[in-house]
Amino acid sequence: MKYSYAFTAPINPPSATPKLTRAQVWEGLVHKARDPIKYVPGMATCEVLEENADGLTRQISLKPGSGPPGKVTEKVVFKKEVRADFEMVDLGNTISNIISDGEGESDLYLTFTFNLNFPDIQEGTQEATERAERMQGTAETAVGMTINQIRSTVKEQAGKV
């Protein structure tokens, strides 16, 4: 089964404090790429193998039931202050974290896109429907958790991520 989904949430809804800047959110996404455990509940381990100005390569493992078993190599490509693309090299899975603008000064949005392969699940089955529903919930939770973690870090560190 192939699964594609995107979810977008406002970064600075009216009740949010402090209001986050694009630079703060970007630094949060870079931090998430380096040390994702606080941001991704299904992540068990992460080791950065290599890093340069354009991104990094890391080896991750996911908690049982959260994704493929064992260690997975991911290439992360940074597109300065706009997006971070994550590719599970051996699996062909991709996830993107995208910061976009709205009409107002602090009107920012965070979108996560998912393009995932589940080779053991047949399209059109009950199992495929259930997995898609679970992945949709996971995607929505991931966006909110990322925004909340960045905001929490900014509060704790007086404006820095």
CYANA upper distance limits for C-alpha pairs under 8 A (distance plus 0.5 A):
  1 MET  CA    117 ASN  CA      6.45
  1 MET  CA    118 PHE  CA      5.46
  1 MET  CA    119 PRO  CA      6.27
  1 MET  CA    120 ASP  CA      7.89
  1 MET  CA    121 ILE  CA      5.81
  1 MET  CA    122 GLN  CA      5.88
  1 MET  CA    123 GLU  CA      5.46
  1 MET  CA    128 ALA  CA      7.44
  2 LYS  CA    115 ASN  CA      7.78
  2 LYS  CA    116 LEU  CA      6.30
  2 LYS  CA    117 ASN  CA      5.14
  2 LYS  CA    118 PHE  CA      6.62
  2 LYS  CA    119 PRO  CA      8.33
  2 LYS  CA    123 GLU  CA      8.18
  3 TYR  CA    114 PHE  CA      7.91
  3 TYR  CA    115 ASN  CA      6.20
  3 TYR  CA    116 LEU  CA      5.60
  3 TYR  CA    117 ASN  CA      6.80
  3 TYR  CA    118 PHE  CA      8.19
  3 TYR  CA    132 ALA  CA      7.42
  4 SER  CA    113 THR  CA      7.88
  4 SER  CA    114 PHE  CA      5.81
  4 SER  CA    115 ASN  CA      4.98
  4 SER  CA    116 LEU  CA      6.92
  5 TYR  CA    113 THR  CA      6.27
  5 TYR  CA    114 PHE  CA      5.74
  5 TYR  CA    115 ASN  CA      7.38
  5 TYR  CA    136 GLN  CA      7.54
  6 ALA  CA    111 THR  CA      7.22
  6 ALA  CA    112 PHE  CA      6.07
  6 ALA  CA    113 THR  CA      4.70
  6 ALA  CA    114 PHE  CA      6.70
  6 ALA  CA    139 ALA  CA      8.04
  7 PHE  CA    111 THR  CA      5.94
  7 PHE  CA    112 PHE  CA      6.07
  7 PHE  CA    113 THR  CA      7.16
  7 PHE  CA    139 ALA  CA      7.05
  7 PHE  CA    140 GLU  CA      6.55
  7 PHE  CA    143 VAL  CA      7.96
  8 THR  CA    109 TYR  CA      7.02
  8 THR  CA    110 LEU  CA      5.99
  8 THR  CA    111 THR  CA      4.62
  8 THR  CA    112 PHE  CA      7.13
  8 THR  CA    140 GLU  CA      8.41
  8 THR  CA    143 VAL  CA      7.84
  9 ALA  CA    109 TYR  CA      6.13
  9 ALA  CA    110 LEU  CA      6.03
  9 ALA  CA    111 THR  CA      7.08
  9 ALA  CA    143 VAL  CA      7.36
  9 ALA  CA    144 GLY  CA      7.68
 10 PRO  CA    107 ASP  CA      7.90
 10 PRO  CA    108 LEU  CA      6.57
 10 PRO  CA    109 TYR  CA      4.93
 10 PRO  CA    110 LEU  CA      6.90
 11 ILE  CA     20 LEU  CA      7.66
 11 ILE  CA    107 ASP  CA      7.93
 11 ILE  CA    108 LEU  CA      5.95
 11 ILE  CA    109 TYR  CA      5.66
 11 ILE  CA    110 LEU  CA      6.81
 11 ILE  CA    147 ILE  CA      6.84
 12 ASN  CA     16 ALA  CA      6.14
 12 ASN  CA     17 THR  CA      8.38
 12 ASN  CA     19 LYS  CA      6.18
 12 ASN  CA     20 LEU  CA      7.10
 12 ASN  CA    106 SER  CA      7.17
 12 ASN  CA    107 ASP  CA      6.96
 12 ASN  CA    108 LEU  CA      7.05
 12 ASN  CA    109 TYR  CA      8.36
 17 THR  CA    151 ARG  CA      8.30
 18 PRO  CA    151 ARG  CA      7.52
 18 PRO  CA    155 LYS  CA      7.79
 19 LYS  CA    106 SER  CA      7.60
 20 LEU  CA     24 GLN  CA      6.62
 20 LEU  CA     25 VAL  CA      7.11
 20 LEU  CA    106 SER  CA      7.97
 20 LEU  CA    151 ARG  CA      7.44
 21 THR  CA     25 VAL  CA      6.82
 21 THR  CA    106 SER  CA      7.43
 22 ARG  CA     26 TRP  CA      6.49
 22 ARG  CA     81 GLU  CA      7.39
 22 ARG  CA     99 ILE  CA      8.04
 22 ARG  CA    108 LEU  CA      7.87
 23 ALA  CA     27 GLU  CA      6.65
 23 ALA  CA     81 GLU  CA      7.19
 24 GLN  CA     28 GLY  CA      6.65
 24 GLN  CA    150 ILE  CA      8.17
 24 GLN  CA    154 VAL  CA      8.15
 24 GLN  CA    159 GLY  CA      8.41
 24 GLN  CA    160 LYS  CA      7.34
 24 GLN  CA    161 VAL  CA      6.78
 25 VAL  CA     29 LEU  CA      6.77
 25 VAL  CA     99 ILE  CA      8.37
 25 VAL  CA    147 ILE  CA      8.27
 25 VAL  CA    150 ILE  CA      7.15
 26 TRP  CA     30 VAL  CA      6.81
 26 TRP  CA     80 LYS  CA      8.31
 26 TRP  CA     81 GLU  CA      5.66
 26 TRP  CA     82 VAL  CA      7.90
 26 TRP  CA     99 ILE  CA      8.27
 27 GLU  CA     31 HIS  CA      6.60
 27 GLU  CA    161 VAL  CA      6.59
 28 GLY  CA     32 LYS  CA      6.53
 28 GLY  CA    150 ILE  CA      5.95
 28 GLY  CA    161 VAL  CA      6.38
 29 LEU  CA     33 ALA  CA      6.73
 29 LEU  CA     84 ALA  CA      7.79
 29 LEU  CA     97 ASN  CA      8.21
 30 VAL  CA     34 ARG  CA      6.96
 30 VAL  CA     78 PHE  CA      8.38
 30 VAL  CA     84 ALA  CA      8.29
 31 HIS  CA     35 ASP  CA      6.40
 31 HIS  CA     36 PRO  CA      7.89
 31 HIS  CA    161 VAL  CA      8.35
 32 LYS  CA     36 PRO  CA      4.97
 32 LYS  CA     37 ILE  CA      8.38
 32 LYS  CA     38 LYS  CA      8.42
 32 LYS  CA     39 TYR  CA      6.92
 33 ALA  CA     76 VAL  CA      7.78
 34 ARG  CA     46 CYS  CA      8.35
 34 ARG  CA     48 VAL  CA      6.99
 34 ARG  CA     58 ARG  CA      8.48
 35 ASP  CA     46 CYS  CA      7.29
 36 PRO  CA     40 VAL  CA      6.30
 36 PRO  CA     43 MET  CA      7.67
 36 PRO  CA     46 CYS  CA      7.71
 37 ILE  CA     41 PRO  CA      7.21
 37 ILE  CA     43 MET  CA      6.24
 37 ILE  CA     44 ALA  CA      7.44
 37 ILE  CA     45 THR  CA      7.68
 37 ILE  CA     46 CYS  CA      8.13
 38 LYS  CA    149 GLN  CA      7.86
 39 TYR  CA    142 ALA  CA      7.78
 39 TYR  CA    145 MET  CA      6.66
 39 TYR  CA    146 THR  CA      5.92
 39 TYR  CA    149 GLN  CA      7.14
 40 VAL  CA    142 ALA  CA      7.07
 40 VAL  CA    145 MET  CA      8.33
 40 VAL  CA    146 THR  CA      8.44
 42 GLY  CA     62 LEU  CA      6.14
 42 GLY  CA     63 LYS  CA      5.76
 42 GLY  CA     66 SER  CA      5.76
 42 GLY  CA     67 GLY  CA      8.40
 43 MET  CA     60 ILE  CA      7.89
 43 MET  CA     61 SER  CA      6.80
 43 MET  CA     62 LEU  CA      4.97
 43 MET  CA     63 LYS  CA      6.31
 43 MET  CA     66 SER  CA      8.22
 44 ALA  CA     60 ILE  CA      7.93
 44 ALA  CA     61 SER  CA      5.96
 44 ALA  CA     62 LEU  CA      5.41
 44 ALA  CA     63 LYS  CA      5.73
 45 THR  CA     60 ILE  CA      5.88
 45 THR  CA     61 SER  CA      5.67
 45 THR  CA     62 LEU  CA      7.43
 46 CYS  CA     58 ARG  CA      7.15
 46 CYS  CA     59 GLN  CA      6.18
 46 CYS  CA     60 ILE  CA      4.88
 46 CYS  CA     61 SER  CA      7.20
 47 GLU  CA     58 ARG  CA      5.96
 47 GLU  CA     59 GLN  CA      5.74
 47 GLU  CA     60 ILE  CA      6.96
 48 VAL  CA     56 LEU  CA      7.56
 48 VAL  CA     57 THR  CA      6.56
 48 VAL  CA     58 ARG  CA      4.71
 48 VAL  CA     59 GLN  CA      6.95
 49 LEU  CA     56 LEU  CA      7.99
 49 LEU  CA     57 THR  CA      6.03
 49 LEU  CA     58 ARG  CA      5.61
 49 LEU  CA     59 GLN  CA      7.40
 50 GLU  CA     56 LEU  CA      5.99
 50 GLU  CA     57 THR  CA      5.69
 50 GLU  CA     58 ARG  CA      7.47
 51 GLU  CA     55 GLY  CA      6.43
 51 GLU  CA     56 LEU  CA      4.61
 51 GLU  CA     57 THR  CA      6.92
 52 ASN  CA     56 LEU  CA      6.62
 53 ALA  CA     78 PHE  CA      8.46
 54 ASP  CA     77 VAL  CA      6.36
 54 ASP  CA     78 PHE  CA      5.77
 54 ASP  CA     79 LYS  CA      7.76
 55 GLY  CA     75 LYS  CA      8.09
 55 GLY  CA     76 VAL  CA      5.77
 55 GLY  CA     77 VAL  CA      4.93
 55 GLY  CA     78 PHE  CA      5.51
 56 LEU  CA     75 LYS  CA      6.53
 56 LEU  CA     76 VAL  CA      5.69
 56 LEU  CA     77 VAL  CA      7.22
 57 THR  CA     73 THR  CA      7.62
 57 THR  CA     74 GLU  CA      6.21
 57 THR  CA     75 LYS  CA      5.01
 57 THR  CA     76 VAL  CA      6.55
 58 ARG  CA     73 THR  CA      6.30
 58 ARG  CA     74 GLU  CA      5.83
 58 ARG  CA     75 LYS  CA      7.04
 58 ARG  CA     76 VAL  CA      8.34
 59 GLN  CA     71 LYS  CA      6.82
 59 GLN  CA     72 VAL  CA      6.03
 59 GLN  CA     73 THR  CA      4.98
 59 GLN  CA     74 GLU  CA      6.65
 60 ILE  CA     71 LYS  CA      6.03
 60 ILE  CA     72 VAL  CA      5.78
 60 ILE  CA     73 THR  CA      6.89
 60 ILE  CA     74 GLU  CA      7.85
 61 SER  CA     69 PRO  CA      7.64
 61 SER  CA     70 GLY  CA      6.34
 61 SER  CA     71 LYS  CA      5.24
 61 SER  CA     72 VAL  CA      6.62
 62 LEU  CA     66 SER  CA      6.38
 62 LEU  CA     67 GLY  CA      6.43
 62 LEU  CA     68 PRO  CA      7.49
 62 LEU  CA     69 PRO  CA      7.30
 62 LEU  CA     70 GLY  CA      8.00
 62 LEU  CA     71 LYS  CA      8.32
 63 LYS  CA     67 GLY  CA      7.79
 63 LYS  CA     69 PRO  CA      8.45
 64 PRO  CA     69 PRO  CA      7.41
 68 PRO  CA     72 VAL  CA      8.28
 72 VAL  CA     88 MET  CA      7.14
 72 VAL  CA     89 VAL  CA      8.29
 72 VAL  CA     90 ASP  CA      8.07
 73 THR  CA     88 MET  CA      6.37
 73 THR  CA     89 VAL  CA      6.44
 73 THR  CA     90 ASP  CA      7.74
 74 GLU  CA     86 PHE  CA      6.82
 74 GLU  CA     87 GLU  CA      5.76
 74 GLU  CA     88 MET  CA      4.98
 74 GLU  CA     89 VAL  CA      6.19
 75 LYS  CA     85 ASP  CA      8.47
 75 LYS  CA     86 PHE  CA      6.28
 75 LYS  CA     87 GLU  CA      5.75
 75 LYS  CA     88 MET  CA      7.21
 75 LYS  CA     89 VAL  CA      7.23
 76 VAL  CA     84 ALA  CA      7.08
 76 VAL  CA     85 ASP  CA      5.94
 76 VAL  CA     86 PHE  CA      5.02
 76 VAL  CA     87 GLU  CA      6.95
 77 VAL  CA     84 ALA  CA      6.12
 77 VAL  CA     85 ASP  CA      5.63
 77 VAL  CA     86 PHE  CA      7.19
 78 PHE  CA     83 ARG  CA      6.69
 78 PHE  CA     84 ALA  CA      5.14
 78 PHE  CA     85 ASP  CA      7.13
 79 LYS  CA     83 ARG  CA      5.63
 79 LYS  CA     84 ALA  CA      6.56
 81 GLU  CA     99 ILE  CA      7.75
 82 VAL  CA     98 ILE  CA      6.22
 82 VAL  CA     99 ILE  CA      5.60
 82 VAL  CA    100 SER  CA      7.44
 83 ARG  CA     96 SER  CA      7.22
 83 ARG  CA     97 ASN  CA      5.91
 83 ARG  CA     98 ILE  CA      4.85
 83 ARG  CA     99 ILE  CA      6.70
 84 ALA  CA     96 SER  CA      6.20
 84 ALA  CA     97 ASN  CA      5.75
 84 ALA  CA     98 ILE  CA      7.21
 85 ASP  CA     94 THR  CA      7.60
 85 ASP  CA     95 ILE  CA      6.45
 85 ASP  CA     96 SER  CA      4.90
 85 ASP  CA     97 ASN  CA      7.01
 86 PHE  CA     94 THR  CA      6.03
 86 PHE  CA     95 ILE  CA      5.59
 86 PHE  CA     96 SER  CA      6.55
 87 GLU  CA     92 GLY  CA      7.23
 87 GLU  CA     93 ASN  CA      6.25
 87 GLU  CA     94 THR  CA      4.99
 87 GLU  CA     95 ILE  CA      7.10
 88 MET  CA     92 GLY  CA      6.27
 88 MET  CA     93 ASN  CA      5.66
 88 MET  CA     94 THR  CA      6.85
 89 VAL  CA     93 ASN  CA      7.93
 91 LEU  CA    117 ASN  CA      7.78
 92 GLY  CA    116 LEU  CA      7.91
 92 GLY  CA    117 ASN  CA      7.69
 93 ASN  CA    114 PHE  CA      8.32
 93 ASN  CA    115 ASN  CA      6.23
 93 ASN  CA    116 LEU  CA      5.11
 93 ASN  CA    117 ASN  CA      6.64
 94 THR  CA    114 PHE  CA      6.57
 94 THR  CA    115 ASN  CA      5.71
 94 THR  CA    116 LEU  CA      6.93
 95 ILE  CA    112 PHE  CA      7.35
 95 ILE  CA    113 THR  CA      5.93
 95 ILE  CA    114 PHE  CA      5.11
 95 ILE  CA    115 ASN  CA      6.81
 96 SER  CA    111 THR  CA      8.34
 96 SER  CA    112 PHE  CA      5.97
 96 SER  CA    113 THR  CA      5.61
 96 SER  CA    114 PHE  CA      7.29
 97 ASN  CA    110 LEU  CA      7.48
 97 ASN  CA    111 THR  CA      6.29
 97 ASN  CA    112 PHE  CA      5.12
 97 ASN  CA    113 THR  CA      7.25
 98 ILE  CA    110 LEU  CA      6.15
 98 ILE  CA    111 THR  CA      5.53
 98 ILE  CA    112 PHE  CA      6.78
 99 ILE  CA    108 LEU  CA      7.38
 99 ILE  CA    109 TYR  CA      6.19
 99 ILE  CA    110 LEU  CA      5.31
 99 ILE  CA    111 THR  CA      7.04
100 SER  CA    108 LEU  CA      6.21
100 SER  CA    109 TYR  CA      5.65
100 SER  CA    110 LEU  CA      6.98
100 SER  CA    111 THR  CA      8.30
101 ASP  CA    107 ASP  CA      6.52
101 ASP  CA    108 LEU  CA      5.17
101 ASP  CA    109 TYR  CA      6.74
102 GLY  CA    107 ASP  CA      5.26
102 GLY  CA    108 LEU  CA      6.12
102 GLY  CA    109 TYR  CA      7.66
103 GLU  CA    107 ASP  CA      6.65
110 LEU  CA    143 VAL  CA      7.41
110 LEU  CA    147 ILE  CA      8.42
111 THR  CA    143 VAL  CA      7.58
112 PHE  CA    139 ALA  CA      7.58
112 PHE  CA    143 VAL  CA      7.12
114 PHE  CA    139 ALA  CA      8.49
121 ILE  CA    125 THR  CA      8.38
121 ILE  CA    127 GLU  CA      7.35
121 ILE  CA    128 ALA  CA      6.59
122 GLN  CA    127 GLU  CA      8.29
122 GLN  CA    128 ALA  CA      6.99
123 GLU  CA    128 ALA  CA      6.41
124 GLY  CA    128 ALA  CA      6.66
124 GLY  CA    129 THR  CA      7.60
125 THR  CA    129 THR  CA      6.95
126 GLN  CA    130 GLU  CA      6.67
127 GLU  CA    131 ARG  CA      6.56
128 ALA  CA    132 ALA  CA      6.59
129 THR  CA    133 GLU  CA      6.75
130 GLU  CA    134 ARG  CA      6.69
131 ARG  CA    135 MET  CA      6.53
132 ALA  CA    136 GLN  CA      6.60
133 GLU  CA    137 GLY  CA      6.90
134 ARG  CA    138 THR  CA      6.65
135 MET  CA    139 ALA  CA      6.53
136 GLN  CA    140 GLU  CA      6.81
137 GLY  CA    141 THR  CA      6.63
138 THR  CA    142 ALA  CA      6.48
139 ALA  CA    143 VAL  CA      6.93
140 GLU  CA    144 GLY  CA      7.07
141 THR  CA    145 MET  CA      6.49
142 ALA  CA    146 THR  CA      6.53
143 VAL  CA    147 ILE  CA      6.88
144 GLY  CA    148 ASN  CA      6.60
145 MET  CA    149 GLN  CA      6.43
146 THR  CA    150 ILE  CA      6.67
147 ILE  CA    151 ARG  CA      6.65
148 ASN  CA    152 SER  CA      6.51
149 GLN  CA    153 THR  CA      6.61
150 ILE  CA    154 VAL  CA      6.68
150 ILE  CA    161 VAL  CA      7.32
151 ARG  CA    155 LYS  CA      6.76
152 SER  CA    156 GLU  CA      6.69
153 THR  CA    157 GLN  CA      6.47
153 THR  CA    160 LYS  CA      7.81
153 THR  CA    161 VAL  CA      6.14
154 VAL  CA    158 ALA  CA      6.33
154 VAL  CA    159 GLY  CA      5.11
154 VAL  CA    160 LYS  CA      5.60
154 VAL  CA    161 VAL  CA      5.80
155 LYS  CA    159 GLY  CA      6.72
157 GLN  CA    161 VAL  CA      7.26
